[in-house]
């Protein structure tokens, strides 16, 4: 019989600034749950990421002299690096 499936995700972080302790707490907490469920025999899919759309993104990028894409790409990489530095076991970012 296949393992029961378990899906967990964090809220989608809004990258209009660098990650902070609140973002770290959320991804670590979700990671702890995902790891526990894996130990309990579940087939776990753990997803985290960033919300890369919105008026605030455009306004902040324009203020900083960047395109929204360039602005978000740099910050999204920081969010992913944060989760990786903490050895979080996400399956998809």
C-alpha beads as a LAMMPS data file, in Angstrom:
LAMMPS data file: protein, C-alpha beads

93 atoms
92 bonds

1 atom types
1 bond types

-500.0 500.0 xlo xhi
-500.0 500.0 ylo yhi
-500.0 500.0 zlo zhi

Masses

1 110.0

Atoms # bond

1 1 1 0.000 0.000 0.000
2 1 1 1.427 3.455 -0.924
3 1 1 2.338 5.895 1.808
4 1 1 -0.330 8.468 2.626
5 1 1 0.336 11.856 1.077
6 1 1 0.905 15.038 3.065
7 1 1 1.229 18.497 1.517
8 1 1 2.540 21.521 3.425
9 1 1 3.344 25.034 2.312
10 1 1 4.381 28.279 3.904
11 1 1 2.614 31.528 3.189
12 1 1 4.044 33.049 0.041
13 1 1 6.534 35.662 1.222
14 1 1 6.216 39.117 -0.301
15 1 1 9.743 40.122 -1.398
16 1 1 9.645 43.909 -1.230
17 1 1 12.596 43.734 1.169
18 1 1 15.128 41.156 2.378
19 1 1 14.009 38.179 4.475
20 1 1 13.826 38.628 8.241
21 1 1 13.387 36.485 11.353
22 1 1 9.641 36.109 10.751
23 1 1 10.260 34.545 7.340
24 1 1 12.903 32.259 8.847
25 1 1 10.567 31.174 11.657
26 1 1 7.818 30.244 9.222
27 1 1 9.989 28.128 6.928
28 1 1 11.697 26.382 9.870
29 1 1 8.333 25.572 11.479
30 1 1 6.971 24.136 8.230
31 1 1 10.203 22.177 7.771
32 1 1 9.864 20.642 11.245
33 1 1 6.343 19.467 10.426
34 1 1 7.437 18.078 7.052
35 1 1 10.320 16.169 8.633
36 1 1 8.067 14.730 11.352
37 1 1 5.499 13.569 8.795
38 1 1 8.249 11.910 6.727
39 1 1 9.441 10.066 9.839
40 1 1 5.829 9.045 10.424
41 1 1 5.736 7.371 7.000
42 1 1 4.017 10.014 4.894
43 1 1 4.926 10.919 1.324
44 1 1 5.505 14.643 1.963
45 1 1 5.576 17.519 -0.501
46 1 1 6.838 20.747 1.090
47 1 1 6.630 23.982 -0.884
48 1 1 7.709 27.528 -0.096
49 1 1 8.375 30.580 -2.229
50 1 1 7.704 34.228 -2.913
51 1 1 4.855 36.294 -4.366
52 1 1 6.468 38.228 -7.171
53 1 1 3.575 40.391 -8.343
54 1 1 1.825 43.510 -7.153
55 1 1 1.731 47.248 -7.120
56 1 1 4.105 47.549 -4.125
57 1 1 6.729 45.507 -6.006
58 1 1 6.435 47.819 -9.006
59 1 1 6.571 50.960 -6.863
60 1 1 9.577 49.816 -4.852
61 1 1 11.432 48.677 -7.986
62 1 1 10.779 51.999 -9.700
63 1 1 11.956 53.881 -6.602
64 1 1 15.181 51.838 -6.656
65 1 1 15.695 52.366 -10.403
66 1 1 15.117 48.721 -11.340
67 1 1 12.624 46.795 -13.392
68 1 1 10.185 44.810 -11.267
69 1 1 11.723 41.583 -12.613
70 1 1 15.288 42.561 -11.676
71 1 1 14.160 43.765 -8.255
72 1 1 12.251 40.581 -7.433
73 1 1 14.824 38.185 -8.869
74 1 1 17.445 39.518 -6.480
75 1 1 15.185 39.313 -3.437
76 1 1 13.651 35.930 -4.306
77 1 1 17.179 34.512 -4.457
78 1 1 17.765 35.806 -0.903
79 1 1 14.618 34.048 0.351
80 1 1 15.661 30.768 -1.268
81 1 1 19.219 31.107 0.067
82 1 1 17.836 31.714 3.568
83 1 1 15.854 28.448 3.475
84 1 1 18.820 26.562 2.035
85 1 1 21.229 27.964 4.675
86 1 1 18.913 26.603 7.355
87 1 1 18.943 23.215 5.585
88 1 1 15.164 23.233 5.107
89 1 1 13.869 20.211 3.243
90 1 1 11.544 21.949 0.779
91 1 1 10.703 20.121 -2.438
92 1 1 9.850 23.189 -4.487
93 1 1 10.562 26.883 -4.235

Bonds

1 1 1 2
2 1 2 3
3 1 3 4
4 1 4 5
5 1 5 6
6 1 6 7
7 1 7 8
8 1 8 9
9 1 9 10
10 1 10 11
11 1 11 12
12 1 12 13
13 1 13 14
14 1 14 15
15 1 15 16
16 1 16 17
17 1 17 18
18 1 18 19
19 1 19 20
20 1 20 21
21 1 21 22
22 1 22 23
23 1 23 24
24 1 24 25
25 1 25 26
26 1 26 27
27 1 27 28
28 1 28 29
29 1 29 30
30 1 30 31
31 1 31 32
32 1 32 33
33 1 33 34
34 1 34 35
35 1 35 36
36 1 36 37
37 1 37 38
38 1 38 39
39 1 39 40
40 1 40 41
41 1 41 42
42 1 42 43
43 1 43 44
44 1 44 45
45 1 45 46
46 1 46 47
47 1 47 48
48 1 48 49
49 1 49 50
50 1 50 51
51 1 51 52
52 1 52 53
53 1 53 54
54 1 54 55
55 1 55 56
56 1 56 57
57 1 57 58
58 1 58 59
59 1 59 60
60 1 60 61
61 1 61 62
62 1 62 63
63 1 63 64
64 1 64 65
65 1 65 66
66 1 66 67
67 1 67 68
68 1 68 69
69 1 69 70
70 1 70 71
71 1 71 72
72 1 72 73
73 1 73 74
74 1 74 75
75 1 75 76
76 1 76 77
77 1 77 78
78 1 78 79
79 1 79 80
80 1 80 81
81 1 81 82
82 1 82 83
83 1 83 84
84 1 84 85
85 1 85 86
86 1 86 87
87 1 87 88
88 1 88 89
89 1 89 90
90 1 90 91
91 1 91 92
92 1 92 93
